[in-house]
Amino acid sequence: MMKNKFLRYGNAAISGMKGFGWFGLLLLSLFSDKVLAISSPDFWLAERGDQKLWLLGSIHVGHEDMYPLPSVIMRCWQQAETLIVETDLNQSDTASQQSLLSYAMLPDETSLAQQLSSSLYQRTIQTAALYQLKEPLLAKFRPWFVAITLQQQAIQQAGYQASLGIDQHFIALANNKQLAISYLETPEQQLAYLARLDDVEDDFLESTLKQINKVSDELPDLIAAWEKGDRNKIQALLDDDDTSPELQAYLEQHLIKERNQNWIPKIIAQKSQRNFMVVGAMHLYGHDGLLLMLEQNGYKLTNIPTR
Protein backbone atom coordinates (compact mmCIF):
# COMPACT_ATOMS: atom_id res chain seq x y z
CA MET A 1 0.00 0.00 0.00
CA MET A 2 2.78 2.43 0.88
CA LYS A 3 4.50 1.91 -2.48
CA ASN A 4 1.27 2.33 -4.42
CA LYS A 5 0.40 5.56 -2.65
CA PHE A 6 3.84 7.04 -3.20
CA LEU A 7 3.93 5.93 -6.83
CA ARG A 8 0.63 7.71 -7.39
CA TYR A 9 2.41 10.95 -6.52
CA GLY A 10 5.51 9.96 -8.43
CA ASN A 11 3.80 9.04 -11.69
CA ALA A 12 2.30 12.51 -11.82
CA ALA A 13 5.60 14.04 -10.86
CA ILE A 14 7.43 12.50 -13.79
CA SER A 15 5.66 14.99 -16.05
CA GLY A 16 7.51 17.68 -14.13
CA MET A 17 10.77 15.80 -14.47
CA LYS A 18 13.48 18.43 -14.60
CA GLY A 19 16.18 19.89 -12.37
CA PHE A 20 17.81 23.26 -11.79
CA GLY A 21 16.11 26.57 -11.07
CA TRP A 22 12.70 26.27 -12.65
CA PHE A 23 14.12 23.44 -14.75
CA GLY A 24 12.94 21.29 -11.88
CA LEU A 25 9.35 22.28 -12.56
CA LEU A 26 8.83 23.07 -16.19
CA LEU A 27 11.56 21.98 -18.58
CA LEU A 28 11.49 25.58 -19.68
CA SER A 29 14.95 27.12 -19.73
CA LEU A 30 16.82 29.34 -22.19
CA PHE A 31 20.52 28.56 -22.02
CA SER A 32 21.86 30.93 -24.64
CA ASP A 33 21.52 34.62 -25.25
CA LYS A 34 21.84 33.83 -28.96
CA VAL A 35 18.26 32.63 -29.36
CA LEU A 36 16.00 33.35 -32.24
CA ALA A 37 13.11 35.80 -31.92
CA ILE A 38 10.33 34.67 -29.62
CA SER A 39 6.60 35.10 -30.23
CA SER A 40 3.72 34.92 -27.78
CA PRO A 41 3.88 32.07 -26.94
CA ASP A 42 6.85 30.79 -28.93
CA PHE A 43 5.67 29.04 -32.11
CA TRP A 44 7.65 27.95 -35.16
CA LEU A 45 7.28 26.36 -38.57
CA ALA A 46 10.09 24.20 -39.94
CA GLU A 47 9.85 23.23 -43.63
CA ARG A 48 11.90 20.86 -45.76
CA GLY A 49 10.56 19.86 -49.14
CA ASP A 50 6.90 18.94 -48.71
CA GLN A 51 7.23 18.36 -44.98
CA LYS A 52 5.86 20.92 -42.54
CA LEU A 53 6.65 20.76 -38.85
CA TRP A 54 5.02 23.15 -36.42
CA LEU A 55 6.89 23.48 -33.11
CA LEU A 56 5.34 24.76 -29.91
CA GLY A 57 7.50 25.21 -26.82
CA SER A 58 5.59 23.68 -23.95
CA ILE A 59 5.06 24.31 -20.28
CA HIS A 60 4.42 20.95 -18.63
CA VAL A 61 2.02 22.26 -15.98
CA GLY A 62 -0.84 24.70 -16.29
CA HIS A 63 -4.24 26.01 -15.28
CA GLU A 64 -7.56 26.47 -17.06
CA ASP A 65 -7.00 30.18 -17.66
CA MET A 66 -4.22 29.34 -20.13
CA TYR A 67 -6.85 28.17 -22.60
CA PRO A 68 -7.92 28.63 -25.29
CA LEU A 69 -4.53 29.03 -26.94
CA PRO A 70 -4.04 31.69 -29.64
CA SER A 71 -6.11 31.08 -32.75
CA VAL A 72 -3.04 30.99 -35.02
CA ILE A 73 -1.71 27.98 -33.12
CA MET A 74 -5.05 26.21 -33.27
CA ARG A 75 -5.47 26.84 -37.02
CA CYS A 76 -2.10 25.20 -37.65
CA TRP A 77 -3.07 22.38 -35.34
CA GLN A 78 -6.12 21.66 -37.46
CA GLN A 79 -3.83 21.00 -40.44
CA ALA A 80 -1.69 18.45 -38.60
CA GLU A 81 -1.64 14.75 -39.48
CA THR A 82 0.57 13.68 -36.57
CA LEU A 83 1.24 15.01 -33.07
CA ILE A 84 4.83 14.62 -31.84
CA VAL A 85 5.46 14.77 -28.08
CA GLU A 86 8.23 13.75 -25.72
CA THR A 87 6.65 10.64 -24.23
CA ASP A 88 3.47 8.91 -23.11
CA LEU A 89 3.15 9.76 -19.41
CA ASN A 90 -0.27 8.14 -19.06
CA GLN A 91 0.96 4.57 -19.06
CA SER A 92 -0.35 2.81 -15.95
CA ASP A 93 0.11 -0.85 -16.83
CA THR A 94 1.89 -3.29 -14.56
CA ALA A 95 5.08 -3.25 -16.61
CA SER A 96 5.31 0.54 -16.36
CA GLN A 97 4.77 0.42 -12.61
CA GLN A 98 7.48 -2.19 -12.22
CA SER A 99 9.86 -0.17 -14.35
CA LEU A 100 9.25 2.91 -12.21
CA LEU A 101 9.83 0.88 -9.04
CA SER A 102 13.11 -0.48 -10.35
CA TYR A 103 14.42 3.04 -10.87
CA ALA A 104 12.79 4.78 -7.93
CA MET A 105 13.59 2.46 -5.05
CA LEU A 106 16.80 2.21 -3.07
CA PRO A 107 18.53 -1.17 -2.69
CA ASP A 108 16.94 -3.40 -0.05
CA GLU A 109 19.71 -2.81 2.47
CA THR A 110 19.64 1.00 2.10
CA SER A 111 17.26 3.66 3.44
CA LEU A 112 16.90 7.32 2.53
CA ALA A 113 18.24 8.26 5.97
CA GLN A 114 21.41 6.29 5.23
CA GLN A 115 21.69 7.75 1.73
CA LEU A 116 21.58 11.41 2.80
CA SER A 117 23.51 13.52 5.24
CA SER A 118 21.72 14.05 8.55
CA SER A 119 21.04 17.71 7.73
CA LEU A 120 19.66 17.03 4.23
CA TYR A 121 17.52 14.17 5.50
CA GLN A 122 15.97 16.28 8.26
CA ARG A 123 15.18 19.11 5.82
CA THR A 124 13.65 16.60 3.43
CA ILE A 125 11.40 15.15 6.14
CA GLN A 126 10.36 18.61 7.32
CA THR A 127 9.47 19.70 3.78
CA ALA A 128 7.61 16.45 3.07
CA ALA A 129 5.50 16.98 6.18
CA LEU A 130 4.21 20.22 4.68
CA TYR A 131 2.66 18.11 1.91
CA GLN A 132 1.29 15.38 4.20
CA LEU A 133 4.03 12.92 3.21
CA LYS A 134 5.12 11.07 6.33
CA GLU A 135 8.63 9.84 7.04
CA PRO A 136 7.96 6.07 6.57
CA LEU A 137 6.54 6.81 3.13
CA LEU A 138 9.89 8.17 1.98
CA ALA A 139 12.18 5.64 3.57
CA LYS A 140 12.87 3.34 0.61
CA PHE A 141 12.86 5.77 -2.30
CA ARG A 142 15.78 7.41 -4.03
CA PRO A 143 16.50 11.13 -3.55
CA TRP A 144 15.63 12.08 -7.14
CA PHE A 145 12.22 10.44 -6.84
CA VAL A 146 11.53 12.17 -3.54
CA ALA A 147 12.57 15.48 -5.12
CA ILE A 148 10.24 15.33 -8.11
CA THR A 149 7.39 14.13 -5.90
CA LEU A 150 7.84 17.14 -3.61
CA GLN A 151 7.99 19.38 -6.68
CA GLN A 152 4.72 17.99 -7.99
CA GLN A 153 3.01 18.40 -4.62
CA ALA A 154 4.15 22.03 -4.44
CA ILE A 155 2.87 22.67 -7.96
CA GLN A 156 -0.52 21.17 -7.16
CA GLN A 157 -0.78 23.11 -3.91
CA ALA A 158 -0.12 26.29 -5.90
CA GLY A 159 -3.13 25.47 -8.08
CA TYR A 160 -1.44 24.03 -11.18
CA GLN A 161 -1.79 20.60 -12.74
CA ALA A 162 0.31 18.46 -15.05
CA SER A 163 -2.92 17.42 -16.77
CA LEU A 164 -3.36 21.05 -17.89
CA GLY A 165 0.13 21.34 -19.33
CA ILE A 166 0.43 22.23 -23.01
CA ASP A 167 1.62 18.79 -24.09
CA GLN A 168 -1.17 16.99 -22.23
CA HIS A 169 -3.69 19.41 -23.74
CA PHE A 170 -2.66 18.44 -27.27
CA ILE A 171 -2.48 14.74 -26.45
CA ALA A 172 -6.11 14.95 -25.34
CA LEU A 173 -7.05 16.82 -28.54
CA ALA A 174 -5.25 14.25 -30.66
CA ASN A 175 -7.02 11.38 -28.91
CA ASN A 176 -10.39 13.07 -29.40
CA LYS A 177 -9.86 13.40 -33.15
CA GLN A 178 -8.04 10.05 -33.40
CA LEU A 179 -4.92 11.73 -34.69
CA ALA A 180 -1.70 9.74 -34.78
CA ILE A 181 0.69 10.46 -31.89
CA SER A 182 4.43 9.91 -32.25
CA TYR A 183 6.52 9.67 -29.06
CA LEU A 184 10.17 10.71 -29.11
CA GLU A 185 11.12 8.47 -26.18
CA THR A 186 9.62 6.02 -23.72
CA PRO A 187 8.81 6.81 -20.06
CA GLU A 188 11.53 4.33 -19.11
CA GLN A 189 14.08 6.30 -21.11
CA GLN A 190 13.08 9.46 -19.26
CA LEU A 191 13.36 7.71 -15.91
CA ALA A 192 16.80 6.42 -16.80
CA TYR A 193 18.18 9.94 -17.02
CA LEU A 194 17.23 10.63 -13.43
CA ALA A 195 18.37 7.21 -12.28
CA ARG A 196 21.83 8.07 -13.62
CA LEU A 197 22.23 11.23 -11.54
CA ASP A 198 24.59 9.25 -9.27
CA ASP A 199 27.06 11.67 -7.64
CA VAL A 200 24.77 14.68 -8.14
CA GLU A 201 21.56 13.02 -6.97
CA ASP A 202 21.81 14.61 -3.51
CA ASP A 203 22.45 17.96 -5.22
CA PHE A 204 19.19 17.47 -7.13
CA LEU A 205 17.26 17.03 -3.88
CA GLU A 206 19.16 19.86 -2.18
CA SER A 207 18.33 22.23 -5.03
CA THR A 208 14.67 21.20 -4.91
CA LEU A 209 14.38 21.92 -1.19
CA LYS A 210 15.88 25.39 -1.69
CA GLN A 211 13.53 26.23 -4.57
CA ILE A 212 10.28 24.66 -3.48
CA ASN A 213 9.09 27.58 -1.35
CA LYS A 214 9.21 29.83 -4.43
CA VAL A 215 6.61 27.87 -6.37
CA SER A 216 3.45 29.71 -5.36
CA ASP A 217 5.07 33.12 -5.88
CA GLU A 218 7.09 32.62 -9.04
CA LEU A 219 5.21 29.97 -11.02
CA PRO A 220 2.32 32.35 -11.93
CA ASP A 221 4.87 34.92 -13.10
CA LEU A 222 6.71 32.35 -15.18
CA ILE A 223 3.57 31.11 -16.90
CA ALA A 224 2.50 34.71 -17.59
CA ALA A 225 5.92 35.38 -19.13
CA TRP A 226 5.58 32.26 -21.30
CA GLU A 227 2.15 33.39 -22.48
CA LYS A 228 3.56 36.80 -23.43
CA GLY A 229 6.76 35.47 -24.95
CA ASP A 230 8.78 37.60 -22.52
CA ARG A 231 12.17 35.88 -22.79
CA ASN A 232 13.94 38.33 -20.48
CA LYS A 233 11.37 37.79 -17.74
CA ILE A 234 11.55 34.04 -18.18
CA GLN A 235 15.33 34.10 -17.93
CA ALA A 236 15.24 36.29 -14.82
CA LEU A 237 12.88 33.85 -13.11
CA LEU A 238 14.87 30.82 -14.21
CA ASP A 239 18.27 32.09 -13.10
CA ASP A 240 19.10 30.46 -9.79
CA ASP A 241 22.25 30.06 -7.71
CA ASP A 242 20.93 27.02 -5.84
CA THR A 243 22.20 24.49 -8.37
CA SER A 244 25.71 23.09 -8.15
CA PRO A 245 27.89 23.40 -11.28
CA GLU A 246 28.13 19.60 -11.41
CA LEU A 247 24.36 19.14 -11.42
CA GLN A 248 23.84 21.86 -14.01
CA ALA A 249 26.49 20.29 -16.26
CA TYR A 250 24.80 16.89 -16.03
CA LEU A 251 21.38 18.29 -16.79
CA GLU A 252 22.53 20.37 -19.74
CA GLN A 253 24.53 17.50 -21.23
CA HIS A 254 22.08 14.67 -20.75
CA LEU A 255 18.56 16.05 -20.29
CA ILE A 256 18.95 18.59 -23.07
CA LYS A 257 21.79 17.95 -25.53
CA GLU A 258 21.74 14.16 -25.51
CA ARG A 259 17.96 13.91 -25.73
CA ASN A 260 17.79 16.47 -28.55
CA GLN A 261 20.41 14.52 -30.49
CA ASN A 262 18.39 11.35 -30.05
CA TRP A 263 15.18 13.05 -31.13
CA ILE A 264 16.38 14.66 -34.36
CA PRO A 265 16.56 11.46 -36.46
CA LYS A 266 13.07 10.49 -35.26
CA ILE A 267 11.68 13.91 -36.15
CA ILE A 268 13.27 13.86 -39.61
CA ALA A 269 12.01 10.33 -40.25
CA GLN A 270 8.33 11.24 -39.73
CA LYS A 271 6.32 10.00 -42.69
CA SER A 272 3.50 12.50 -42.32
CA GLN A 273 3.88 15.71 -44.30
CA ARG A 274 2.22 17.91 -41.66
CA ASN A 275 3.44 17.35 -38.11
CA PHE A 276 2.71 19.32 -34.95
CA MET A 277 5.36 18.98 -32.23
CA VAL A 278 5.00 19.99 -28.58
CA VAL A 279 8.13 19.66 -26.41
CA GLY A 280 9.53 21.51 -23.40
CA ALA A 281 10.48 24.98 -24.56
CA MET A 282 14.05 24.59 -23.30
CA HIS A 283 14.66 21.99 -26.01
CA LEU A 284 14.27 24.56 -28.78
CA TYR A 285 17.12 26.97 -28.15
CA GLY A 286 20.88 27.40 -28.12
CA HIS A 287 23.73 25.56 -29.82
CA ASP A 288 22.25 22.19 -28.82
CA GLY A 289 18.62 23.19 -29.47
CA LEU A 290 16.20 21.59 -31.88
CA LEU A 291 15.77 24.77 -33.92
CA LEU A 292 19.45 24.93 -34.84
CA MET A 293 19.65 21.18 -35.38
CA LEU A 294 16.70 21.27 -37.74
CA GLU A 295 18.26 24.17 -39.62
CA GLN A 296 21.50 22.20 -39.94
CA ASN A 297 19.46 19.37 -41.45
CA GLY A 298 18.03 21.51 -44.23
CA TYR A 299 14.86 22.90 -42.67
CA LYS A 300 13.74 26.47 -43.25
CA LEU A 301 12.59 28.05 -39.98
CA THR A 302 9.89 30.68 -39.59
CA ASN A 303 8.83 32.23 -36.28
CA ILE A 304 5.02 32.53 -36.38
CA PRO A 305 3.56 35.58 -34.60
CA THR A 306 0.62 34.60 -32.40
CA ARG A 307 -0.55 38.02 -31.20
C-alpha positions as CSV (number, residue, x, y, z in Angstrom):
1,M,0.0,0.0,0.0
2,M,2.8,2.4,0.9
3,K,4.5,1.9,-2.5
4,N,1.3,2.3,-4.4
5,K,0.4,5.6,-2.6
6,F,3.8,7.0,-3.2
7,L,3.9,5.9,-6.8
8,R,0.6,7.7,-7.4
9,Y,2.4,10.9,-6.5
10,G,5.5,10.0,-8.4
11,N,3.8,9.0,-11.7
12,A,2.3,12.5,-11.8
13,A,5.6,14.0,-10.9
14,I,7.4,12.5,-13.8
15,S,5.7,15.0,-16.1
16,G,7.5,17.7,-14.1
17,M,10.8,15.8,-14.5
18,K,13.5,18.4,-14.6
19,G,16.2,19.9,-12.4
20,F,17.8,23.3,-11.8
21,G,16.1,26.6,-11.1
22,W,12.7,26.3,-12.6
23,F,14.1,23.4,-14.8
24,G,12.9,21.3,-11.9
25,L,9.4,22.3,-12.6
26,L,8.8,23.1,-16.2
27,L,11.6,22.0,-18.6
28,L,11.5,25.6,-19.7
29,S,15.0,27.1,-19.7
30,L,16.8,29.3,-22.2
31,F,20.5,28.6,-22.0
32,S,21.9,30.9,-24.6
33,D,21.5,34.6,-25.3
34,K,21.8,33.8,-29.0
35,V,18.3,32.6,-29.4
36,L,16.0,33.4,-32.2
37,A,13.1,35.8,-31.9
38,I,10.3,34.7,-29.6
39,S,6.6,35.1,-30.2
40,S,3.7,34.9,-27.8
41,P,3.9,32.1,-26.9
42,D,6.8,30.8,-28.9
43,F,5.7,29.0,-32.1
44,W,7.7,27.9,-35.2
45,L,7.3,26.4,-38.6
46,A,10.1,24.2,-39.9
47,E,9.9,23.2,-43.6
48,R,11.9,20.9,-45.8
49,G,10.6,19.9,-49.1
50,D,6.9,18.9,-48.7
51,Q,7.2,18.4,-45.0
52,K,5.9,20.9,-42.5
53,L,6.7,20.8,-38.8
54,W,5.0,23.2,-36.4
55,L,6.9,23.5,-33.1
56,L,5.3,24.8,-29.9
57,G,7.5,25.2,-26.8
58,S,5.6,23.7,-23.9
59,I,5.1,24.3,-20.3
60,H,4.4,21.0,-18.6
61,V,2.0,22.3,-16.0
62,G,-0.8,24.7,-16.3
63,H,-4.2,26.0,-15.3
64,E,-7.6,26.5,-17.1
65,D,-7.0,30.2,-17.7
66,M,-4.2,29.3,-20.1
67,Y,-6.9,28.2,-22.6
68,P,-7.9,28.6,-25.3
69,L,-4.5,29.0,-26.9
70,P,-4.0,31.7,-29.6
71,S,-6.1,31.1,-32.7
72,V,-3.0,31.0,-35.0
73,I,-1.7,28.0,-33.1
74,M,-5.0,26.2,-33.3
75,R,-5.5,26.8,-37.0
76,C,-2.1,25.2,-37.6
77,W,-3.1,22.4,-35.3
78,Q,-6.1,21.7,-37.5
79,Q,-3.8,21.0,-40.4
80,A,-1.7,18.4,-38.6
81,E,-1.6,14.8,-39.5
82,T,0.6,13.7,-36.6
83,L,1.2,15.0,-33.1
84,I,4.8,14.6,-31.8
85,V,5.5,14.8,-28.1
86,E,8.2,13.8,-25.7
87,T,6.7,10.6,-24.2
88,D,3.5,8.9,-23.1
89,L,3.2,9.8,-19.4
90,N,-0.3,8.1,-19.1
91,Q,1.0,4.6,-19.1
92,S,-0.3,2.8,-16.0
93,D,0.1,-0.9,-16.8
94,T,1.9,-3.3,-14.6
95,A,5.1,-3.3,-16.6
96,S,5.3,0.5,-16.4
97,Q,4.8,0.4,-12.6
98,Q,7.5,-2.2,-12.2
99,S,9.9,-0.2,-14.3
100,L,9.3,2.9,-12.2
101,L,9.8,0.9,-9.0
102,S,13.1,-0.5,-10.3
103,Y,14.4,3.0,-10.9
104,A,12.8,4.8,-7.9
105,M,13.6,2.5,-5.1
106,L,16.8,2.2,-3.1
107,P,18.5,-1.2,-2.7
108,D,16.9,-3.4,0.0
109,E,19.7,-2.8,2.5
110,T,19.6,1.0,2.1
111,S,17.3,3.7,3.4
112,L,16.9,7.3,2.5
113,A,18.2,8.3,6.0
114,Q,21.4,6.3,5.2
115,Q,21.7,7.7,1.7
116,L,21.6,11.4,2.8
117,S,23.5,13.5,5.2
118,S,21.7,14.1,8.5
119,S,21.0,17.7,7.7
120,L,19.7,17.0,4.2
121,Y,17.5,14.2,5.5
122,Q,16.0,16.3,8.3
123,R,15.2,19.1,5.8
124,T,13.7,16.6,3.4
125,I,11.4,15.2,6.1
126,Q,10.4,18.6,7.3
127,T,9.5,19.7,3.8
128,A,7.6,16.5,3.1
129,A,5.5,17.0,6.2
130,L,4.2,20.2,4.7
131,Y,2.7,18.1,1.9
132,Q,1.3,15.4,4.2
133,L,4.0,12.9,3.2
134,K,5.1,11.1,6.3
135,E,8.6,9.8,7.0
136,P,8.0,6.1,6.6
137,L,6.5,6.8,3.1
138,L,9.9,8.2,2.0
139,A,12.2,5.6,3.6
140,K,12.9,3.3,0.6
141,F,12.9,5.8,-2.3
142,R,15.8,7.4,-4.0
143,P,16.5,11.1,-3.6
144,W,15.6,12.1,-7.1
145,F,12.2,10.4,-6.8
146,V,11.5,12.2,-3.5
147,A,12.6,15.5,-5.1
148,I,10.2,15.3,-8.1
149,T,7.4,14.1,-5.9
150,L,7.8,17.1,-3.6
151,Q,8.0,19.4,-6.7
152,Q,4.7,18.0,-8.0
153,Q,3.0,18.4,-4.6
154,A,4.1,22.0,-4.4
155,I,2.9,22.7,-8.0
156,Q,-0.5,21.2,-7.2
157,Q,-0.8,23.1,-3.9
158,A,-0.1,26.3,-5.9
159,G,-3.1,25.5,-8.1
160,Y,-1.4,24.0,-11.2
161,Q,-1.8,20.6,-12.7
162,A,0.3,18.5,-15.1
163,S,-2.9,17.4,-16.8
164,L,-3.4,21.0,-17.9
165,G,0.1,21.3,-19.3
166,I,0.4,22.2,-23.0
167,D,1.6,18.8,-24.1
168,Q,-1.2,17.0,-22.2
169,H,-3.7,19.4,-23.7
170,F,-2.7,18.4,-27.3
171,I,-2.5,14.7,-26.4
172,A,-6.1,15.0,-25.3
173,L,-7.1,16.8,-28.5
174,A,-5.2,14.2,-30.7
175,N,-7.0,11.4,-28.9
176,N,-10.4,13.1,-29.4
177,K,-9.9,13.4,-33.1
178,Q,-8.0,10.0,-33.4
179,L,-4.9,11.7,-34.7
180,A,-1.7,9.7,-34.8
181,I,0.7,10.5,-31.9
182,S,4.4,9.9,-32.2
183,Y,6.5,9.7,-29.1
184,L,10.2,10.7,-29.1
185,E,11.1,8.5,-26.2
186,T,9.6,6.0,-23.7
187,P,8.8,6.8,-20.1
188,E,11.5,4.3,-19.1
189,Q,14.1,6.3,-21.1
190,Q,13.1,9.5,-19.3
191,L,13.4,7.7,-15.9
192,A,16.8,6.4,-16.8
193,Y,18.2,9.9,-17.0
194,L,17.2,10.6,-13.4
195,A,18.4,7.2,-12.3
196,R,21.8,8.1,-13.6
197,L,22.2,11.2,-11.5
198,D,24.6,9.3,-9.3
199,D,27.1,11.7,-7.6
200,V,24.8,14.7,-8.1
201,E,21.6,13.0,-7.0
202,D,21.8,14.6,-3.5
203,D,22.4,18.0,-5.2
204,F,19.2,17.5,-7.1
205,L,17.3,17.0,-3.9
206,E,19.2,19.9,-2.2
207,S,18.3,22.2,-5.0
208,T,14.7,21.2,-4.9
209,L,14.4,21.9,-1.2
210,K,15.9,25.4,-1.7
211,Q,13.5,26.2,-4.6
212,I,10.3,24.7,-3.5
213,N,9.1,27.6,-1.4
214,K,9.2,29.8,-4.4
215,V,6.6,27.9,-6.4
216,S,3.5,29.7,-5.4
217,D,5.1,33.1,-5.9
218,E,7.1,32.6,-9.0
219,L,5.2,30.0,-11.0
220,P,2.3,32.3,-11.9
221,D,4.9,34.9,-13.1
222,L,6.7,32.3,-15.2
223,I,3.6,31.1,-16.9
224,A,2.5,34.7,-17.6
225,A,5.9,35.4,-19.1
226,W,5.6,32.3,-21.3
227,E,2.1,33.4,-22.5
228,K,3.6,36.8,-23.4
229,G,6.8,35.5,-25.0
230,D,8.8,37.6,-22.5
231,R,12.2,35.9,-22.8
232,N,13.9,38.3,-20.5
233,K,11.4,37.8,-17.7
234,I,11.5,34.0,-18.2
235,Q,15.3,34.1,-17.9
236,A,15.2,36.3,-14.8
237,L,12.9,33.9,-13.1
238,L,14.9,30.8,-14.2
239,D,18.3,32.1,-13.1
240,D,19.1,30.5,-9.8
241,D,22.2,30.1,-7.7
242,D,20.9,27.0,-5.8
243,T,22.2,24.5,-8.4
244,S,25.7,23.1,-8.2
245,P,27.9,23.4,-11.3
246,E,28.1,19.6,-11.4
247,L,24.4,19.1,-11.4
248,Q,23.8,21.9,-14.0
249,A,26.5,20.3,-16.3
250,Y,24.8,16.9,-16.0
251,L,21.4,18.3,-16.8
252,E,22.5,20.4,-19.7
253,Q,24.5,17.5,-21.2
254,H,22.1,14.7,-20.7
255,L,18.6,16.1,-20.3
256,I,19.0,18.6,-23.1
257,K,21.8,17.9,-25.5
258,E,21.7,14.2,-25.5
259,R,18.0,13.9,-25.7
260,N,17.8,16.5,-28.6
261,Q,20.4,14.5,-30.5
262,N,18.4,11.3,-30.0
263,W,15.2,13.0,-31.1
264,I,16.4,14.7,-34.4
265,P,16.6,11.5,-36.5
266,K,13.1,10.5,-35.3
267,I,11.7,13.9,-36.2
268,I,13.3,13.9,-39.6
269,A,12.0,10.3,-40.2
270,Q,8.3,11.2,-39.7
271,K,6.3,10.0,-42.7
272,S,3.5,12.5,-42.3
273,Q,3.9,15.7,-44.3
274,R,2.2,17.9,-41.7
275,N,3.4,17.3,-38.1
276,F,2.7,19.3,-35.0
277,M,5.4,19.0,-32.2
278,V,5.0,20.0,-28.6
279,V,8.1,19.7,-26.4
280,G,9.5,21.5,-23.4
281,A,10.5,25.0,-24.6
282,M,14.0,24.6,-23.3
283,H,14.7,22.0,-26.0
284,L,14.3,24.6,-28.8
285,Y,17.1,27.0,-28.1
286,G,20.9,27.4,-28.1
287,H,23.7,25.6,-29.8
288,D,22.2,22.2,-28.8
289,G,18.6,23.2,-29.5
290,L,16.2,21.6,-31.9
291,L,15.8,24.8,-33.9
292,L,19.4,24.9,-34.8
293,M,19.6,21.2,-35.4
294,L,16.7,21.3,-37.7
295,E,18.3,24.2,-39.6
296,Q,21.5,22.2,-39.9
297,N,19.5,19.4,-41.5
298,G,18.0,21.5,-44.2
299,Y,14.9,22.9,-42.7
300,K,13.7,26.5,-43.2
301,L,12.6,28.1,-40.0
302,T,9.9,30.7,-39.6
303,N,8.8,32.2,-36.3
304,I,5.0,32.5,-36.4
305,P,3.6,35.6,-34.6
306,T,0.6,34.6,-32.4
307,R,-0.5,38.0,-31.2
